[in-house]
Amino acid sequence: MVARRLTAPVLLPCDPECSVVRDAVVDITAEGRIGYSGPASAAPQIDSDVPVTRLSGILLPGLINAHAHSPMTVLRGMGGDLPLLRWLHEVIFPAEAKMSPADVRAGMVLGSVEMLRHGVTTSAEMYFHAEQIAEAVLATGGRTVLGVSIIDLPGLDWRPVVDKVDKWIDTDGLRFGPGDRIELSYGAHSAYLLPEEALRQVNDSARQRDALVQIHVAEARNEDTEQRAQHGSVPRLLDKIGLLDGRTLAAHCVHLDDDDIALFATKGTGVAHCPGSNAKLASGIARLADMRKAGVRVSLGTDGPASNDDLDLWHEMQLAAFLSRLATEDSTSLPAEAALLLATRGGAAALGRDDIGVVETGRWADLVHVNPDDPAFAAGIDVPDEQLVANLVWAAGSRPVREVWVAGEQVVADGEPTKVDRRRAQADVAAATARVRV
């Protein structure tokens, strides 16, 4: 049954062709899913009491941030001019050791608000104090794939964490919350901060529950020298363990060779490409064009707001294209349409989800409205389709995002969150930052 109808001059459903639908209708069911999407001329009749919201600009699916550590809004700006491993060990790990569960919740509330205001409705998170992250996302109305952080460091035993995730999934299910807003997953930090025994146990637990495993792979050239010396590469190690036979999302993947790329393509492994963080930390430029050509399921991620330093996936679209074009010396290596699809349907595919990332019947009604009253659209939105998408991706970005819905519930109105107080969220993070600063 239709609970609400949205109309808009333009709909970008983010189908494989990146179609542009003019004079569009999107119906939202009482459950919060999409009942119809397409041209108004083919829309079904609805009851006279169904509310209709007439929008002025462009409707598109909510963006998917496929790799983030959003509670790190508390740590934003700390150690920002250090290389990856020094940044982690000298600044981030000591500061994180001081973060309380309340600090993590505050950081996630602000991170979720920031993303929602940018039209990012789903984020794949990897962090600790996972219960507080889930509470924060439910409070803001966002959506997350929550990777409970599993790491092997002094004072941190990975075994009880794996057991905790097992029990949590067995008790609450893989997905829960209104509109299935929370999906639980295993956040195995990396092959260089987890022993092989831990990776095997994570794989066994995840495979038994059809759960996603999130893991950092080949981010910096010097991070996993031991694994490369023993196994040839981290992807080969993960394949030997069997971890690539399940649902796996590999973040960064900057330093892959041809065999690694072919392996990921064959196994259907998702990759979260994080060009902004990789550039800031001088980790390198991932082989995006080669991965796409091979058929790897590539998505986009921001990484954490202490290494990026924002949670704006529109920036990642632009950086992904710009860096790919520079690396290949080919200005056609990532067109605007392809960049937009990486941030939407590409994110869903990398996460192994068929219920988000596209505006089509049956998927969750995670929707974004872009207001055309912006310099980027000075020529209007009745321009040719290619120009319209180019203006959206290259010129507008997140700036004109005004309304956002998750599972049919409006969570951003006129650019502000509807369920939490943004200024209170900012104040809470300010207080947390003052406590944990190294």
C-alpha positions in Angstrom: 0.0 0.0 0.0 1.3 3.4 -0.9 1.9 5.6 2.1 3.5 8.6 0.3 4.2 9.8 -3.2 7.1 12.0 -4.3 7.2 13.7 -7.6 10.2 15.4 -9.2 11.2 16.9 -12.5 14.2 14.4 -12.6 14.9 11.0 -11.2 18.3 9.3 -11.4 17.5 5.7 -10.4 21.1 4.7 -10.8 20.3 1.7 -12.9 23.3 0.2 -14.9 22.7 2.8 -17.7 22.5 5.7 -15.3 19.2 6.6 -16.9 17.6 10.1 -16.5 13.9 9.9 -15.9 12.0 13.1 -16.6 8.7 14.0 -14.8 9.1 11.2 -12.3 7.2 9.6 -9.5 8.4 7.6 -6.6 5.9 5.8 -4.4 6.9 4.8 -0.8 5.1 1.9 0.9 3.9 1.8 4.5 6.9 -0.5 5.2 9.3 2.1 3.9 10.1 0.5 0.6 9.8 1.7 -3.0 6.4 0.7 -4.5 6.9 2.4 -7.9 9.5 4.5 -9.5 9.4 5.9 -13.0 7.7 8.3 -15.3 4.5 10.0 -14.0 2.7 8.9 -17.2 3.0 5.2 -16.1 2.5 5.7 -12.4 -0.4 3.8 -10.8 -3.5 5.5 -9.4 -3.3 6.2 -5.7 -6.0 6.9 -3.1 -7.0 10.5 -2.7 -5.8 10.6 0.9 -2.2 9.6 0.1 0.0 12.6 0.7 2.0 13.9 -2.3 5.2 15.8 -1.9 6.1 17.8 -5.0 9.9 18.3 -5.2 11.6 20.9 -7.3 14.8 19.1 -8.5 16.6 15.8 -8.7 15.7 12.6 -6.8 18.4 9.9 -6.5 19.2 7.0 -4.2 21.0 7.6 -1.0 24.7 7.4 -1.4 26.7 4.5 0.2 29.9 5.2 2.1 31.5 1.8 1.9 34.3 2.4 4.4 34.3 4.7 7.3 35.3 5.1 11.0 32.8 7.8 11.6 33.2 8.1 15.4 36.6 9.6 14.6 34.9 12.9 14.2 36.2 13.2 17.8 39.8 12.9 16.5 39.4 15.1 13.4 42.6 17.1 12.6 44.9 15.1 14.9 48.3 14.2 13.4 47.1 15.1 10.0 50.5 15.5 8.5 52.0 12.1 9.4 52.3 8.9 7.2 49.8 6.1 7.9 51.7 3.9 10.4 53.2 6.8 12.4 49.7 8.5 12.4 48.2 5.3 13.8 50.7 4.4 16.4 51.8 7.9 17.6 48.5 9.7 17.5 45.3 7.7 16.8 45.8 4.6 18.9 46.8 6.6 22.0 43.8 8.9 21.6 41.4 6.1 20.9 42.5 4.4 24.2 41.1 7.4 26.0 37.7 7.3 24.3 34.8 6.2 26.4 31.6 4.6 25.1 29.9 7.9 25.4 32.6 9.6 23.3 32.2 7.0 20.6 28.4 7.5 20.6 28.9 11.3 20.3 31.3 10.9 17.5 29.0 8.6 15.6 26.0 10.8 16.1 27.8 13.7 14.5 29.3 11.5 11.8 25.9 10.2 10.9 24.4 13.7 10.8 27.3 14.9 8.6 26.7 12.1 6.2 23.0 12.4 6.1 23.3 16.1 5.3 25.5 15.1 2.4 23.0 12.6 1.1 24.9 9.6 2.4 22.3 7.3 3.9 24.4 4.2 4.5 27.9 3.8 5.9 30.0 0.7 6.4 31.6 1.3 9.8 34.6 -0.4 11.5 35.1 0.7 15.1 34.9 -0.3 18.7 32.1 0.2 21.3 29.8 -1.1 18.6 26.6 -0.9 20.7 27.0 2.8 21.0 27.4 3.1 17.2 24.2 1.2 16.7 22.4 3.4 19.2 23.7 6.6 17.5 22.6 5.5 14.0 19.2 4.5 15.2 18.9 8.0 16.9 19.8 9.9 13.7 17.7 7.6 11.4 20.6 6.6 9.2 21.7 3.2 8.1 24.9 1.3 8.8 26.7 -1.9 8.1 28.4 -2.2 11.5 31.8 -3.9 11.5 32.7 -4.6 15.1 36.4 -3.8 15.3 38.6 -6.9 15.8 42.3 -6.2 16.4 45.3 -7.7 18.1 47.2 -5.1 20.1 48.6 -5.1 23.7 45.7 -5.2 26.0 43.2 -6.1 23.2 42.4 -9.8 22.8 40.6 -10.6 19.5 39.0 -13.9 20.7 36.3 -12.5 23.0 35.4 -9.9 20.4 34.7 -12.5 17.8 32.6 -14.4 20.3 30.7 -11.3 21.1 29.8 -10.7 17.5 28.8 -14.3 17.1 26.4 -14.0 20.0 25.1 -10.6 18.9 24.1 -11.9 15.5 22.7 -15.1 16.9 20.5 -13.1 19.3 19.4 -10.0 17.3 19.8 -11.4 13.8 22.1 -10.1 11.0 19.9 -7.0 10.4 17.6 -5.3 12.9 16.0 -2.0 13.7 13.3 0.0 11.9 13.8 -0.5 8.2 16.7 -3.0 8.9 18.8 0.0 9.6 21.6 -2.0 11.4 23.5 -4.8 9.7 26.1 -6.5 11.9 29.4 -7.6 10.4 32.9 -8.6 11.4 35.5 -5.8 11.3 38.8 -7.7 11.0 41.2 -4.8 11.0 43.9 -6.2 8.8 46.3 -9.0 8.1 49.2 -7.1 9.7 47.3 -6.5 13.0 45.7 -9.9 13.3 47.3 -13.3 13.3 46.3 -15.9 10.8 44.4 -17.8 13.5 42.2 -14.8 14.1 41.5 -14.4 10.4 40.5 -18.1 10.1 38.2 -17.8 13.1 36.5 -14.6 11.7 36.0 -16.4 8.4 34.4 -19.4 10.0 32.1 -17.3 12.2 31.1 -15.1 9.3 30.5 -17.9 6.8 28.2 -19.7 9.4 26.1 -16.5 9.6 26.3 -15.2 6.0 27.8 -12.1 7.5 30.1 -9.6 5.8 33.8 -9.3 6.8 35.3 -5.9 6.5 39.1 -5.7 6.3 41.9 -3.2 5.4 44.0 -4.5 2.5 47.2 -3.2 1.0 46.6 0.4 2.1 50.3 1.5 2.5 53.2 -0.1 0.8 55.1 -0.8 4.0 52.2 -2.0 6.2 52.1 -5.8 5.5 55.7 -6.6 4.3 55.7 -9.9 6.4 52.5 -11.1 4.8 53.7 -10.3 1.3 57.0 -12.1 1.9 55.2 -15.2 3.1 52.2 -15.3 0.8 52.9 -13.0 -2.2 50.2 -10.6 -1.2 47.4 -10.1 1.3 44.7 -11.1 -1.2 46.5 -14.4 -1.7 46.7 -14.9 2.1 42.9 -14.2 2.4 42.2 -16.6 -0.4 44.3 -19.3 1.2 42.3 -18.9 4.4 39.0 -19.1 2.5 38.0 -15.6 3.4 37.3 -14.5 -0.2 34.8 -17.3 -0.6 32.3 -15.5 1.6 31.0 -11.9 1.7 34.1 -9.8 2.0 34.7 -6.0 1.7 38.4 -5.0 1.2 39.1 -1.4 2.0 41.7 0.7 0.2 43.5 -1.9 -1.9 46.0 0.6 -3.2 48.9 -1.9 -3.8 47.4 -4.7 -5.8 49.1 -6.5 -8.7 47.3 -8.0 -11.7 46.8 -11.4 -10.0 45.3 -9.8 -6.9 42.8 -7.8 -9.1 41.9 -11.0 -11.1 41.4 -12.9 -7.8 39.1 -10.3 -6.4 37.1 -10.2 -9.7 36.8 -14.0 -9.7 35.8 -14.3 -6.1 33.3 -11.3 -6.2 35.2 -9.5 -3.5 34.0 -6.0 -2.8 36.5 -3.1 -2.8 36.0 0.2 -1.0 38.2 2.7 -2.8 39.1 5.7 -0.5 41.0 8.2 -2.7 40.8 11.1 -0.3 42.4 9.3 2.6 44.9 7.5 0.4 46.0 10.9 -1.0 46.2 12.7 2.3 48.3 9.9 3.9 50.4 9.5 0.7 49.5 5.8 0.6 49.3 5.8 -3.2 46.7 5.8 -6.0 44.6 2.6 -6.3 44.3 1.0 -9.8 40.7 1.9 -10.1 40.5 1.7 -13.9 42.1 -1.8 -13.9 39.8 -3.0 -11.2 36.7 -1.8 -13.0 37.9 -3.3 -16.3 38.4 -6.6 -14.6 34.9 -6.5 -13.2 35.8 -6.0 -9.5 32.9 -4.8 -7.4 34.3 -1.3 -6.6 32.6 1.2 -4.3 33.7 4.4 -2.6 34.6 5.2 1.0 35.7 8.2 2.9 37.7 6.3 5.5 37.7 8.1 8.9 37.2 11.8 9.4 40.6 12.0 11.0 42.3 10.9 7.7 40.2 12.6 5.1 38.9 14.9 6.9 35.3 14.9 6.0 32.5 12.4 5.3 31.4 13.8 2.0 31.2 11.0 -0.6 30.7 13.6 -3.4 34.3 14.6 -2.8 35.3 11.0 -3.2 33.5 10.7 -6.6 35.4 13.7 -7.8 38.8 12.5 -6.4 38.3 9.0 -7.7 37.8 10.3 -11.2 40.5 12.9 -11.1 43.2 10.5 -9.7 42.2 7.8 -12.1 42.4 10.2 -15.1 45.9 11.3 -13.9 47.1 7.8 -13.3 46.0 6.5 -16.7 46.5 9.8 -18.6 43.0 9.1 -19.9 40.3 11.7 -19.4 37.6 9.1 -20.1 38.7 6.6 -17.5 35.8 7.5 -15.1 32.9 9.6 -16.5 30.5 11.4 -14.3 27.8 8.7 -14.7 30.3 6.0 -13.6 31.4 8.0 -10.6 27.8 8.4 -9.5 27.2 4.6 -9.9 30.2 3.8 -7.8 28.7 5.8 -4.9 25.3 4.2 -5.2 24.7 0.8 -6.9 28.4 0.1 -6.7 28.3 0.5 -2.9 25.4 -1.9 -2.6 27.1 -4.5 -4.8 30.4 -4.3 -2.8 28.4 -4.8 0.4 26.5 -7.7 -1.0 23.2 -5.8 -0.7 20.3 -5.9 -3.1 17.9 -3.7 -1.1 19.7 -0.3 -1.2 21.7 1.9 -3.7 19.1 1.9 -6.5 15.7 3.5 -6.8 13.6 0.5 -7.9 10.6 -1.4 -6.7 11.2 -3.4 -3.5 14.3 -1.7 -2.3 14.3 0.5 0.7 13.2 4.1 0.1 16.6 5.7 0.8 16.3 8.9 -1.2 18.0 12.2 -1.7 16.5 15.4 -3.1 18.9 17.9 -4.7 17.5 21.4 -5.0 18.3 23.0 -8.4 18.5 26.5 -6.9 22.3 26.5 -7.0 24.9 28.0 -9.3 25.8 24.5 -10.6 22.4 24.4 -12.2 22.3 27.9 -13.5 21.4 26.5 -17.0 18.5 24.6 -15.4 17.8 20.9 -15.2 16.2 20.7 -18.7 19.7 20.5 -20.2 20.8 17.3 -22.0 21.1 14.3 -19.8 24.9 14.0 -20.0 25.2 17.7 -19.0 22.8 17.3 -16.1 24.7 14.5 -14.6 28.0 16.3 -15.2 26.7 19.4 -13.4 25.5 17.3 -10.5 28.7 15.3 -10.0 31.4 17.8 -11.0 29.9 21.1 -10.0 27.1 20.7 -7.4 28.3 17.8 -5.2 26.7 17.8 -1.7 26.0 21.5 -1.5 22.4 21.5 -2.8 21.3 18.4 -0.9 18.1 19.5 0.9 15.9 16.5 1.8 16.8 12.9 2.7 14.7 9.9 3.5 15.8 6.5 4.9 13.4 3.6 4.7 10.7 6.2 3.8 11.3 8.3 6.9 12.4 11.9 6.3 15.7 12.4 8.3 16.8 15.6 6.7 14.5 18.6 5.9 15.8 21.8 4.3 19.4 20.7 5.0 19.0 19.9 8.7 18.5 16.6 10.6 15.0 16.0 11.8 15.7 13.5 14.6 18.6 15.0 16.5 19.9 18.5 17.2 23.0 19.1 15.1 24.4 21.9 17.3 24.1 19.6 20.4 25.9 16.9 18.5 28.7 19.3 17.6 29.0 20.4 21.2 29.2 16.8 22.5 32.0 16.1 20.1 33.9 19.3 21.1 33.7 18.1 24.8 34.9 14.6 23.8 37.8 15.9 21.8 39.0 18.1 24.7 39.1 14.9 26.9 41.0 12.6 24.5 43.5 15.0 22.8 47.0 13.5 23.0 
